[in-house]
Amino acid sequence: MARHPVLILSLFLIVGGCSTPKQTMNQYYLLQLPEQAEEASPDTTFQMDALCLINPVAVHPAFAERRIAIRDHSHRVEYFDTHQWAVKPADFFFEMVLDFISHQHLFKQVATRYWQTKPDYTLETNILTMEVENMGSIFKVHLKVEFILRATGSNQIVVDHRIKREASLKQKDLNEMAATLSQMFYEELLNFTQQIKGEPAPAIPDTKSN
């Protein structure tokens, strides 16, 4: 008789273990320069004889963490439970700016921190909005970014490029969202560098939905 409670408890544990739901795995996403940026040849006809300091990227606090923001109301933002950025967005964007500016050879020297030599210019990048908007049947991606080139000696702004971009995704796919955000950021970074050179910005396809 003393064995029955043990037998019943063992059966309960076995059945309970079999009915445990599978754990949902988190999905992590990257922001990175598109292949066209990696393959593009640098412009060897233009280079400023100057040292440029690339400042850390500032991201609005609502979007600064690894959580991916989704908006379905005008003033309400929620975050995906199991979908996250692999690292904080500021780290992604900083590497993109540094890689692109260095590859383009816009400046004779590029630095990421103060050394003994005072930089001639500083480059500031501010991310004001980076979110997914739930439109019901589709997702729409929003990016609001600001690039500022500032002369260090006078503290005057040399180039100030501010833009708000949006694009409708073909599917409700966050991998496509990450690729679209990366592409839009790259295109505006390219526009910014064209303004530094004093050249007209290249034509960017209209990504707004009708």
FENNOR-V904103 format. One line per field, one symbol per residue. ss: DSSP state (h for helix, s for strand, l for the rest). phi: phi as a letter, one per 20 degrees, with the letter a starting at -180 (. if undefined). Layout:
ss: ???
phi: ???
This chain:
ss: lhhhhhhhhhhhhhhhhhllllllllssslllllhhhhhllllllllssssssslllsslhhhlllsssssssllsssssssssslllhhhhhhhhhhhhhhhhllssssslllllllllssssssssssssssllllssssssssssssslllllsssssssssssslllllhhhhhhhhhhhhhhhhhhhhhhhhlllllllllllll
phi: .fffgfffffffffffffefffffefddcddbffgfffefefeeecbefbddeefgfedggfcfeffeecdccfccddcffddbffcfggfgfffffffffffflfcfcccdbfdfefffccddccdebbbddeenecdcdcccccdcdcfffemefeccdcbddbbeefcfcfffgfffgfffffffffgffffffmdffffdgfdfef
